Amino acid sequence: MPTKPQILKRRPLAKTRLFQVEQLDLEFSNGVRRTYERLKRPGSGAVLIVPMLDSETVLLVREYGAGVEDYQLALPKGAMDPGEDVLQAANRELMEEVGYGARRLQLIKTLSLSPAYMEHDINVVLAENLYEKRLPGDEPEPLEVVPWAIQDLAALMARDDFTEGRSVAALYLVRDLLAARVSAAERSGDSNHGGD
């Protein structure tokens, strides 16, 4: 494993309501010095929720994306509030954006976003055993909830309105996790009946 570069100096360059740009002066283990700029992580972190209505159906939301100036299908997501842990934030965002809570939540993986120049990451949370529960959210308009068969990701990927990379990665992670669960349950069931 290479030795991490030493941070010689860090200084803020710009700050808006949503973004903070920081400059880092680094010295690498071979003596080479470079200056990097990065977007710092805002707030307490973020969550991306994969809500499974049942074992085969994931719930997506259609939401306006100002970055692409269009409506996009994606998984529900949001910022963690101060003092919240990952699972609390995921359940709150799920209630605000989708109108469901989850009795079972599992942190799957933390994904980075453009690690060369962003400190941002997002926690992927699987939400299962859903129940109806709506909390008021901060969205400017109600979000459309779109059920989708998790085994039909190829059709989802072919859509022009499904481009958000974090949602793509999370859906494949969860689809494979759920398939592994089924496979393990089937093997367990076979072994229990092996002597019959």
Residue frames as a rotation matrix with the C-alpha (Angstrom) as fourth column:
MET 1
0.583 0.813 0.000 0.00
0.813 -0.583 0.000 0.00
0.000 0.000 -1.000 0.00
PRO 2
-0.139 -0.667 0.732 1.50
0.569 -0.659 -0.492 3.37
0.810 0.348 0.471 -0.95
THR 3
-0.542 -0.111 -0.833 2.18
0.785 -0.420 -0.455 5.99
-0.299 -0.901 0.315 1.71
LYS 4
0.560 0.809 0.180 -0.44
0.828 -0.534 -0.172 8.74
-0.044 0.245 -0.969 1.70
PRO 5
-0.162 -0.585 0.795 0.78
0.529 -0.731 -0.431 12.19
0.833 0.351 0.428 0.70
GLN 6
-0.472 -0.068 -0.879 1.36
0.835 -0.354 -0.421 14.70
-0.282 -0.933 0.224 3.47
ILE 7
0.532 0.668 0.520 -1.05
0.738 -0.667 0.103 17.64
0.416 0.329 -0.848 3.53
LEU 8
-0.557 -0.828 -0.060 1.18
0.787 -0.504 -0.356 20.70
0.264 -0.246 0.933 3.80
LYS 9
-0.901 0.311 -0.303 -1.59
-0.159 -0.886 -0.436 23.27
-0.404 -0.345 0.847 3.74
ARG 10
-0.418 0.839 0.348 -5.35
0.895 0.315 0.317 23.45
0.156 0.444 -0.882 3.25
ARG 11
-0.851 0.164 -0.498 -7.36
0.014 -0.942 -0.335 26.57
-0.524 -0.292 0.800 2.61
PRO 12
0.099 0.960 0.262 -10.95
0.623 0.145 -0.768 27.39
-0.776 0.239 -0.584 1.62
LEU 13
-0.883 -0.381 0.274 -11.40
0.436 -0.449 0.780 28.85
-0.174 0.808 0.563 -1.87
ALA 14
-0.672 0.732 0.111 -15.17
-0.511 -0.567 0.647 29.31
0.536 0.378 0.755 -2.17
LYS 15
-0.885 0.461 -0.061 -18.36
0.364 0.607 -0.706 28.53
-0.289 -0.647 -0.705 -0.31
THR 16
-0.580 0.811 0.079 -22.02
-0.463 -0.408 0.787 28.52
0.670 0.420 0.612 -1.30
ARG 17
0.134 0.731 0.669 -25.12
-0.990 0.121 0.067 27.25
-0.032 -0.672 0.740 0.44
LEU 18
0.941 0.338 0.031 -24.43
-0.332 0.936 -0.121 23.75
-0.070 0.103 0.992 -0.96
PHE 19
0.712 -0.701 -0.038 -20.73
0.531 0.573 -0.624 23.61
0.459 0.424 0.781 -1.84
GLN 20
0.781 -0.616 -0.099 -17.37
-0.367 -0.583 0.725 24.37
-0.505 -0.530 -0.682 -0.30
VAL 21
0.803 -0.591 -0.075 -14.22
0.166 0.344 -0.924 24.30
0.572 0.730 0.374 -2.43
GLU 22
0.802 -0.591 0.090 -10.93
-0.194 -0.115 0.974 23.61
-0.565 -0.799 -0.207 -0.64
GLN 23
0.614 -0.707 -0.351 -7.35
-0.482 0.017 -0.876 23.76
0.625 0.707 -0.330 -1.91
LEU 24
0.901 -0.371 0.225 -4.84
0.040 0.587 0.809 21.18
-0.432 -0.719 0.544 -0.67
ASP 25
0.357 -0.883 -0.304 -1.06
-0.859 -0.182 -0.479 21.50
0.367 0.432 -0.823 -1.01
LEU 26
0.958 0.061 0.280 0.32
-0.161 0.923 0.349 17.94
-0.237 -0.379 0.894 -0.94
GLU 27
-0.054 -0.965 -0.256 3.75
-0.998 0.059 -0.011 16.34
0.025 0.255 -0.967 -0.83
PHE 28
0.837 0.344 -0.425 3.93
-0.402 0.914 -0.052 12.75
0.371 0.214 0.904 -2.06
SER 29
0.843 -0.480 0.242 6.31
0.056 0.527 0.848 10.16
-0.534 -0.701 0.472 -0.58
ASN 30
0.326 -0.749 0.576 8.70
0.944 0.291 -0.155 10.63
-0.051 0.595 0.802 -3.53
GLY 31
-0.473 -0.546 -0.691 9.01
0.609 -0.770 0.192 14.37
-0.637 -0.330 0.697 -2.78
VAL 32
-0.734 0.269 0.623 6.76
0.484 -0.437 0.758 15.60
0.477 0.858 0.191 -5.61
ARG 33
-0.673 0.522 -0.524 4.47
0.240 -0.516 -0.822 18.47
-0.700 -0.679 0.222 -4.57
ARG 34
-0.691 0.557 0.461 1.08
0.491 -0.106 0.865 19.20
0.530 0.824 -0.200 -6.11
THR 35
-0.826 0.563 -0.038 -1.88
-0.385 -0.612 -0.690 21.46
-0.412 -0.555 0.722 -5.42
TYR 36
-0.742 0.669 0.043 -5.34
0.578 0.607 0.545 19.89
0.339 0.429 -0.837 -5.62
GLU 37
-0.690 0.666 0.285 -8.80
-0.719 -0.676 -0.162 21.39
0.085 -0.316 0.945 -5.36
ARG 38
-0.825 0.458 -0.332 -11.73
0.425 0.889 0.169 19.44
0.372 -0.001 -0.928 -4.04
LEU 39
-0.027 0.889 0.457 -15.36
-0.482 -0.412 0.773 19.80
0.876 -0.200 0.439 -3.08
LYS 40
-0.910 -0.279 0.306 -15.63
-0.387 0.308 -0.869 19.20
0.148 -0.910 -0.388 0.65
ARG 41
-0.583 0.712 -0.392 -18.34
0.664 0.695 0.275 17.01
0.468 -0.100 -0.878 2.13
PRO 42
-0.426 0.504 0.751 -21.36
-0.475 -0.831 0.289 19.07
0.770 -0.234 0.593 3.09
GLY 43
0.322 0.748 0.581 -22.96
-0.865 -0.017 0.501 18.50
0.385 -0.664 0.641 6.46
SER 44
0.065 -0.172 0.983 -23.17
-0.822 0.550 0.151 15.11
-0.566 -0.817 -0.105 8.16
GLY 45
-0.881 -0.348 0.321 -23.21
-0.111 0.811 0.574 12.80
-0.461 0.470 -0.753 5.12
ALA 46
-0.219 0.801 -0.557 -25.88
-0.974 -0.210 0.080 11.33
-0.053 0.560 0.827 2.88
VAL 47
-0.470 0.180 0.864 -27.95
-0.112 0.959 -0.261 8.20
-0.876 -0.220 -0.430 2.35
LEU 48
-0.476 0.373 -0.796 -29.29
-0.843 0.065 0.534 6.42
0.251 0.926 0.283 -0.73
ILE 49
-0.327 0.465 0.822 -32.13
-0.564 0.602 -0.565 4.03
-0.758 -0.649 0.065 0.00
VAL 50
-0.795 0.172 -0.581 -33.08
-0.402 0.568 0.718 0.87
0.453 0.805 -0.383 -1.93
PRO 51
-0.423 0.712 0.561 -36.69
-0.752 0.069 -0.655 0.36
-0.505 -0.699 0.506 -0.75
MET 52
-0.936 0.119 -0.331 -38.01
-0.095 0.820 0.564 -3.12
0.338 0.559 -0.757 -1.50
LEU 53
-0.210 0.950 0.231 -41.80
-0.954 -0.251 0.163 -3.15
0.213 -0.187 0.959 -1.51
ASP 54
0.862 0.287 0.418 -41.58
-0.376 0.915 0.146 -6.94
-0.340 -0.283 0.897 -1.69
SER 55
0.263 -0.843 0.469 -38.85
0.166 0.519 0.839 -9.41
-0.950 -0.142 0.277 -2.64
GLU 56
-0.094 -0.257 0.962 -39.11
0.945 0.281 0.167 -8.46
-0.313 0.925 0.216 -6.32
THR 57
0.475 0.449 0.757 -40.17
0.710 -0.704 -0.028 -4.79
0.520 0.550 -0.653 -6.43
VAL 58
-0.537 -0.661 -0.523 -37.98
0.816 -0.564 -0.126 -1.75
-0.212 -0.495 0.843 -5.76
LEU 59
0.644 0.756 -0.120 -39.51
0.721 -0.652 -0.234 1.71
-0.255 0.064 -0.965 -5.40
LEU 60
-0.539 -0.756 0.371 -37.92
0.838 -0.528 0.140 4.50
0.090 0.386 0.918 -7.46
VAL 61
0.254 0.599 -0.759 -38.78
0.504 -0.752 -0.425 8.20
-0.826 -0.274 -0.493 -7.45
ARG 62
0.056 -0.169 0.984 -39.11
0.921 -0.371 -0.117 10.60
0.385 0.913 0.135 -10.35
GLU 63
0.490 -0.025 -0.871 -37.60
0.585 -0.731 0.350 13.94
-0.646 -0.681 -0.344 -9.36
TYR 64
0.955 -0.164 0.246 -36.42
0.082 -0.652 -0.754 17.07
0.284 0.740 -0.609 -11.14
GLY 65
0.316 -0.927 -0.203 -32.61
0.845 0.178 0.505 17.23
-0.432 -0.331 0.839 -11.41
ALA 66
0.855 0.013 -0.519 -31.39
-0.095 -0.979 -0.181 20.81
-0.511 0.204 -0.835 -11.83
GLY 67
-0.115 -0.993 -0.003 -27.97
-0.276 0.029 0.961 19.52
-0.954 0.112 -0.278 -12.91
VAL 68
-0.807 -0.141 0.573 -29.43
0.437 0.511 0.740 17.87
-0.398 0.848 -0.351 -16.02
GLU 69
-0.729 0.557 -0.397 -32.47
-0.584 -0.809 -0.062 20.17
-0.356 0.187 0.916 -16.30
ASP 70
-0.272 0.669 -0.692 -34.91
-0.576 0.462 0.674 17.28
0.771 0.582 0.260 -16.55
TYR 71
0.489 0.496 0.718 -36.90
-0.862 0.401 0.310 14.75
-0.135 -0.770 0.624 -14.54
GLN 72
-0.402 -0.702 -0.588 -35.00
-0.660 0.667 -0.345 11.59
0.634 0.250 -0.731 -13.67
LEU 73
0.836 0.483 -0.261 -35.84
-0.202 0.713 0.672 8.22
0.511 -0.509 0.693 -12.14
ALA 74
-0.343 -0.939 0.031 -33.55
-0.397 0.115 -0.911 7.35
0.851 -0.325 -0.412 -9.24
LEU 75
-0.107 0.220 -0.970 -33.51
0.801 0.597 0.047 5.86
0.590 -0.771 -0.240 -5.79
PRO 76
0.865 0.404 0.297 -34.62
0.138 -0.762 0.633 8.09
0.482 -0.506 -0.715 -2.91
LYS 77
-0.099 -0.951 -0.293 -31.74
0.868 0.062 -0.493 9.89
0.487 -0.303 0.819 -1.22
GLY 78
0.742 0.319 0.589 -30.95
0.083 -0.916 0.392 12.77
0.665 -0.242 -0.706 1.06
ALA 79
-0.255 -0.854 0.453 -28.67
-0.340 -0.360 -0.869 14.42
0.905 -0.376 -0.199 3.56
MET 80
-0.058 0.129 -0.990 -28.24
0.830 0.557 0.024 13.13
0.554 -0.821 -0.140 7.08
ASP 81
0.670 0.317 0.671 -29.38
-0.107 -0.853 0.511 15.54
0.734 -0.414 -0.538 9.78
PRO 82
-0.378 -0.823 0.425 -26.96
-0.586 -0.143 -0.797 16.37
0.717 -0.550 -0.428 12.62
GLY 83
-0.427 0.114 0.897 -27.14
-0.848 0.294 -0.441 13.64
-0.314 -0.949 -0.029 15.28
GLU 84
0.718 0.695 -0.042 -28.74
-0.656 0.654 -0.378 11.06
-0.235 0.299 0.925 13.00
ASP 85
-0.345 -0.754 0.559 -27.05
-0.237 0.646 0.725 7.76
-0.908 0.118 -0.402 12.28
VAL 86
-0.916 -0.126 -0.380 -27.15
-0.392 0.081 0.917 6.26
-0.084 0.989 -0.123 8.79
LEU 87
-0.768 0.637 -0.063 -30.17
0.595 0.747 0.296 4.01
0.236 0.191 -0.953 9.39
GLN 88
-0.163 0.704 -0.691 -32.23
0.625 -0.468 -0.625 6.75
-0.763 -0.534 -0.364 11.08
ALA 89
-0.447 -0.075 -0.891 -31.52
-0.451 -0.842 0.297 9.12
-0.773 0.535 0.342 8.20
ALA 90
-0.984 0.066 -0.164 -32.44
-0.110 0.498 0.860 6.44
0.138 0.865 -0.483 5.64
ASN 91
-0.500 0.852 -0.156 -35.77
0.864 0.477 -0.164 5.72
-0.066 -0.217 -0.974 7.31
ARG 92
-0.105 0.439 -0.892 -36.61
0.276 -0.849 -0.450 9.42
-0.956 -0.293 -0.032 7.63
GLU 93
-0.656 -0.204 -0.727 -35.76
-0.571 -0.497 0.654 10.13
-0.494 0.844 0.209 3.97
LEU 94
-0.937 0.349 0.021 -37.78
0.302 0.776 0.554 7.07
0.177 0.526 -0.832 2.92
MET 95
-0.210 0.897 -0.389 -40.83
0.862 -0.018 -0.506 8.40
-0.461 -0.442 -0.769 4.79
GLU 96
-0.128 0.115 -0.985 -40.38
-0.081 -0.991 -0.105 11.89
-0.988 0.067 0.137 3.32
GLU 97
-0.600 -0.268 -0.754 -39.78
-0.697 -0.289 0.657 10.91
-0.393 0.919 -0.013 -0.29
VAL 98
-0.863 0.193 -0.468 -41.64
-0.174 0.756 0.631 7.62
0.475 0.626 -0.618 -0.76
GLY 99
-0.028 0.907 0.420 -44.30
-0.890 -0.214 0.404 7.55
0.456 -0.362 0.813 1.96
TYR 100
0.729 0.169 -0.663 -43.04
0.073 0.944 0.321 4.35
0.680 -0.282 0.676 3.59
GLY 101
0.287 -0.698 0.656 -41.00
-0.950 -0.118 0.290 3.45
-0.125 -0.707 -0.697 6.63
ALA 102
0.156 -0.312 -0.937 -38.95
-0.385 0.855 -0.348 0.26
0.910 0.415 0.014 6.96
ARG 103
0.912 0.162 0.376 -38.89
-0.409 0.353 0.841 -2.25
0.004 -0.921 0.388 9.77
ARG 104
0.572 -0.764 0.300 -35.61
0.556 0.630 0.542 -3.67
-0.603 -0.143 0.785 8.49
LEU 105
0.917 -0.368 -0.154 -32.68
-0.389 -0.736 -0.554 -1.49
0.091 0.567 -0.818 7.37
GLN 106
0.603 -0.766 0.224 -29.20
0.575 0.612 0.544 -2.66
-0.553 -0.199 0.809 6.41
LEU 107
0.467 -0.582 -0.666 -26.17
-0.651 -0.736 0.186 -0.60
-0.598 0.347 -0.722 5.43
ILE 108
0.942 -0.072 0.327 -24.86
0.263 0.763 -0.590 -2.22
-0.207 0.642 0.738 2.22
LYS 109
0.004 -0.961 0.278 -21.87
1.000 0.008 0.012 -0.08
-0.014 0.277 0.961 1.22
THR 110
0.465 0.021 -0.885 -20.53
0.133 -0.990 0.047 3.45
-0.875 -0.139 -0.463 1.23
LEU 111
0.388 -0.262 0.884 -19.90
0.921 0.127 -0.367 4.71
-0.016 0.957 0.291 -2.31
SER 112
-0.317 -0.522 -0.792 -17.58
0.373 -0.836 0.402 7.58
-0.872 -0.168 0.460 -3.14
LEU 113
0.792 0.547 0.272 -18.39
0.508 -0.343 -0.790 10.14
-0.339 0.764 -0.549 -5.78
SER 114
0.713 -0.557 0.426 -15.50
0.194 -0.427 -0.883 11.21
0.673 0.712 -0.197 -8.02
PRO 115
0.805 -0.348 -0.480 -12.82
0.538 0.089 0.838 10.68
-0.249 -0.933 0.259 -5.34
ALA 116
-0.132 -0.892 0.433 -10.19
0.959 -0.226 -0.173 12.53
0.252 0.392 0.885 -7.40
TYR 117
-0.787 -0.211 0.579 -11.85
0.183 -0.977 -0.107 15.85
0.589 0.021 0.808 -6.61
MET 118
0.120 0.868 0.482 -14.79
-0.544 -0.349 0.763 15.29
0.830 -0.354 0.430 -4.25
GLU 119
-0.872 -0.347 0.346 -14.87
-0.463 0.352 -0.813 14.35
0.160 -0.869 -0.468 -0.58
HIS 120
-0.031 0.986 0.166 -18.53
-0.997 -0.020 -0.068 13.36
-0.064 -0.168 0.984 -0.98
ASP 121
-0.960 -0.068 -0.273 -19.75
-0.110 0.984 0.142 9.84
0.259 0.167 -0.951 -0.35
ILE 122
-0.080 0.984 0.158 -23.13
-0.938 -0.128 0.323 8.24
0.338 -0.122 0.933 0.12
ASN 123
-0.793 -0.122 0.597 -24.31
-0.446 0.785 -0.431 5.34
-0.416 -0.608 -0.677 2.28
VAL 124
-0.433 0.634 -0.641 -26.38
-0.571 0.358 0.739 2.73
0.698 0.686 0.206 0.42
VAL 125
-0.744 0.285 0.605 -29.10
-0.510 0.343 -0.789 1.31
-0.432 -0.895 -0.110 2.67
LEU 126
-0.737 0.558 -0.381 -31.41
0.085 0.637 0.766 -1.61
0.670 0.532 -0.517 1.88
ALA 127
-0.664 0.622 0.416 -34.92
-0.709 -0.344 -0.616 -1.00
-0.240 -0.704 0.669 3.29
GLU 128
-0.718 0.419 -0.555 -37.24
0.009 0.803 0.595 -3.99
0.696 0.423 -0.581 3.69
ASN 129
-0.397 0.689 -0.606 -40.49
0.910 0.384 -0.159 -4.91
0.123 -0.615 -0.779 5.43
LEU 130
-0.926 -0.003 0.377 -42.04
0.064 -0.987 0.150 -1.58
0.372 0.163 0.914 4.48
TYR 131
-0.182 0.907 -0.381 -45.11
0.948 0.060 -0.312 0.03
-0.260 -0.418 -0.871 6.06
GLU 132
0.126 0.301 0.945 -47.00
0.653 -0.743 0.149 3.14
0.747 0.598 -0.290 4.98
LYS 133
0.398 -0.040 -0.917 -45.82
0.770 -0.529 0.357 6.27
-0.499 -0.848 -0.179 6.80
ARG 134
0.249 -0.274 0.929 -45.39
0.717 -0.593 -0.367 9.75
0.651 0.757 0.049 5.34
LEU 135
0.081 -0.297 -0.952 -43.38
0.750 -0.611 0.255 12.61
-0.656 -0.734 0.173 6.82
PRO 136
0.968 0.203 -0.150 -43.26
0.071 -0.789 -0.610 16.12
-0.242 0.579 -0.778 5.36
GLY 137
0.197 -0.936 0.292 -40.14
0.931 0.272 0.245 16.58
-0.308 0.223 0.925 3.25
ASP 138
-0.040 -0.325 -0.945 -38.26
0.090 -0.943 0.321 19.48
-0.995 -0.072 0.067 1.71
GLU 139
-0.646 -0.154 0.748 -39.07
0.715 0.220 0.663 18.72
-0.267 0.963 -0.032 -1.93
PRO 140
-0.862 0.292 -0.415 -40.70
-0.326 -0.945 0.011 21.59
-0.389 0.145 0.910 -3.88
GLU 141
-0.019 0.871 -0.491 -43.30
-0.965 0.112 0.237 19.23
0.261 0.479 0.838 -5.38
PRO 142
0.521 0.243 0.818 -44.59
-0.542 0.835 0.096 15.72
-0.660 -0.493 0.567 -4.62
LEU 143
-0.579 -0.763 -0.288 -42.34
-0.760 0.377 0.529 12.98
-0.295 0.525 -0.798 -5.99
GLU 144
0.507 0.684 -0.525 -43.81
-0.822 0.568 -0.054 10.30
0.261 0.458 0.850 -8.21
VAL 145
-0.182 -0.497 0.849 -43.11
-0.659 0.702 0.270 6.82
-0.730 -0.510 -0.455 -6.82
VAL 146
0.326 0.197 -0.925 -42.43
-0.905 0.349 -0.245 4.24
0.274 0.916 0.292 -9.54
PRO 147
0.464 -0.152 0.872 -42.37
-0.395 0.846 0.358 0.51
-0.792 -0.511 0.333 -8.70
TRP 148
0.303 -0.443 -0.843 -39.85
-0.910 0.129 -0.395 -1.50
0.284 0.887 -0.364 -10.74
ALA 149
0.999 -0.010 -0.033 -38.98
0.016 0.980 0.196 -5.21
0.030 -0.196 0.980 -10.92
ILE 150
0.478 -0.878 0.031 -35.43
-0.629 -0.318 0.709 -5.47
-0.613 -0.358 -0.704 -9.60
GLN 151
0.003 -0.469 0.883 -34.72
0.362 0.824 0.436 -8.39
-0.932 0.318 0.173 -11.95
ASP 152
0.549 0.265 0.793 -35.49
0.834 -0.108 -0.541 -6.14
-0.058 0.958 -0.280 -14.94
LEU 153
0.290 -0.534 -0.795 -32.55
0.235 -0.765 0.600 -3.76
-0.928 -0.360 -0.096 -14.54
ALA 154
-0.626 -0.532 0.569 -31.63
0.658 0.031 0.752 -4.07
-0.418 0.846 0.331 -18.23
ALA 155
0.071 0.744 0.665 -34.85
0.898 -0.339 0.282 -2.31
0.435 0.577 -0.691 -19.23
LEU 156
0.801 0.173 -0.573 -34.29
0.489 -0.741 0.461 0.33
-0.345 -0.649 -0.678 -16.57
MET 157
-0.118 -0.951 -0.285 -30.73
0.365 -0.309 0.878 0.98
-0.923 -0.001 0.384 -17.81
ALA 158
-0.525 -0.048 0.850 -32.06
0.850 0.017 0.526 1.44
-0.040 0.999 0.032 -21.36
ARG 159
0.572 0.820 -0.019 -34.26
0.820 -0.572 -0.005 4.35
-0.015 -0.013 -1.000 -20.29
ASP 160
-0.087 -0.556 0.827 -33.14
0.515 -0.735 -0.441 7.90
0.853 0.387 0.350 -21.07
ASP 161
0.344 0.300 0.890 -34.50
-0.479 -0.759 0.441 9.13
0.807 -0.578 -0.118 -17.74
PHE 162
0.985 -0.158 0.074 -32.45
0.014 0.493 0.870 6.73
-0.174 -0.856 0.487 -15.59
THR 163
0.554 -0.821 0.138 -28.84
0.128 -0.080 -0.989 7.92
0.823 0.565 0.060 -15.58
GLU 164
0.567 -0.324 0.757 -27.87
-0.773 -0.528 0.353 8.52
0.285 -0.785 -0.550 -11.95
GLY 165
-0.050 -0.743 -0.667 -24.73
-0.438 0.617 -0.654 6.42
0.898 0.259 -0.357 -11.37
ARG 166
-0.771 -0.221 0.597 -25.18
-0.635 0.198 -0.747 5.93
0.047 -0.955 -0.293 -7.63
SER 167
0.198 0.923 0.328 -28.64
-0.831 0.336 -0.443 4.44
-0.519 -0.185 0.834 -8.21
VAL 168
0.528 -0.087 -0.845 -27.24
-0.636 0.619 -0.462 2.14
0.563 0.781 0.272 -10.91
ALA 169
-0.512 -0.831 -0.215 -24.52
-0.426 0.463 -0.777 0.82
0.746 -0.306 -0.592 -8.59
ALA 170
-0.637 0.294 0.712 -26.87
-0.721 0.097 -0.686 0.43
-0.271 -0.951 0.150 -5.62
LEU 171
0.454 0.884 -0.109 -29.47
-0.862 0.405 -0.304 -1.51
-0.225 0.232 0.946 -7.59
TYR 172
0.339 -0.398 -0.853 -26.91
-0.430 0.741 -0.516 -4.00
0.837 0.542 0.080 -8.89
LEU 173
-0.743 -0.616 0.261 -25.44
-0.484 0.225 -0.846 -4.42
0.462 -0.755 -0.465 -5.39
VAL 174
-0.380 0.678 0.629 -28.87
-0.776 0.137 -0.616 -5.11
-0.504 -0.722 0.474 -3.88
ARG 175
0.566 0.569 -0.597 -30.06
-0.806 0.534 -0.254 -7.34
0.175 0.625 0.761 -6.74
ASP 176
-0.063 -0.687 -0.724 -26.97
-0.331 0.699 -0.634 -9.53
0.942 0.200 -0.271 -6.25
LEU 177
-0.833 -0.200 0.516 -27.38
-0.539 0.083 -0.838 -9.52
0.125 -0.976 -0.177 -2.45
LEU 178
0.049 0.945 0.324 -31.02
-0.894 0.186 -0.407 -10.62
-0.445 -0.270 0.854 -2.71
ALA 179
0.549 0.088 -0.831 -30.12
-0.627 0.700 -0.341 -13.34
0.552 0.708 0.440 -5.24
ALA 180
-0.522 -0.812 -0.261 -27.41
-0.340 0.479 -0.809 -14.61
0.782 -0.334 -0.526 -2.89
ARG 181
-0.584 0.400 0.707 -29.94
-0.763 0.027 -0.646 -14.74
-0.277 -0.916 0.289 -0.04
VAL 182
0.518 0.831 -0.204 -32.35
-0.844 0.457 -0.281 -16.82
-0.141 0.317 0.938 -2.13
SER 183
0.266 -0.514 -0.815 -29.54
-0.450 0.682 -0.577 -19.13
0.853 0.520 -0.050 -3.21
ALA 184
-0.776 -0.580 0.248 -28.37
-0.456 0.243 -0.856 -19.58
0.436 -0.777 -0.453 0.39
ALA 185
-0.221 0.789 0.573 -31.94
-0.861 0.118 -0.494 -20.29
-0.458 -0.603 0.653 1.54
GLU 186
0.654 0.447 -0.610 -32.38
-0.715 0.630 -0.305 -22.86
0.248 0.636 0.731 -1.22
ARG 187
-0.184 -0.804 -0.566 -29.09
-0.332 0.592 -0.734 -24.57
0.925 0.053 -0.376 -0.30
SER 188
-0.785 -0.059 0.617 -30.11
-0.620 0.058 -0.783 -24.56
0.011 -0.997 -0.082 3.35
GLY 189
0.222 0.960 0.173 -33.49
-0.903 0.269 -0.335 -26.06
-0.368 -0.082 0.926 2.46
ASP 190
0.492 -0.124 -0.862 -31.82
-0.556 0.717 -0.421 -28.74
0.670 0.686 0.284 0.32
SER 191
-0.567 -0.807 -0.165 -29.43
-0.352 0.418 -0.838 -29.68
0.745 -0.417 -0.521 3.11
ASN 192
-0.527 0.452 0.720 -32.29
-0.803 0.014 -0.596 -29.94
-0.279 -0.892 0.356 5.61
HIS 193
0.565 0.819 0.104 -34.06
-0.704 0.544 -0.456 -32.43
-0.430 0.185 0.884 3.37
GLY 194
-0.113 -0.726 -0.678 -30.99
-0.956 0.266 -0.125 -34.31
0.271 0.634 -0.724 2.18
GLY 195
-0.908 -0.320 0.270 -31.71
-0.398 0.863 -0.312 -37.41
-0.133 -0.391 -0.911 4.26
ASP 196
-0.084 0.972 0.221 -35.39
-0.646 0.116 -0.755 -37.74
-0.759 -0.206 0.618 3.40
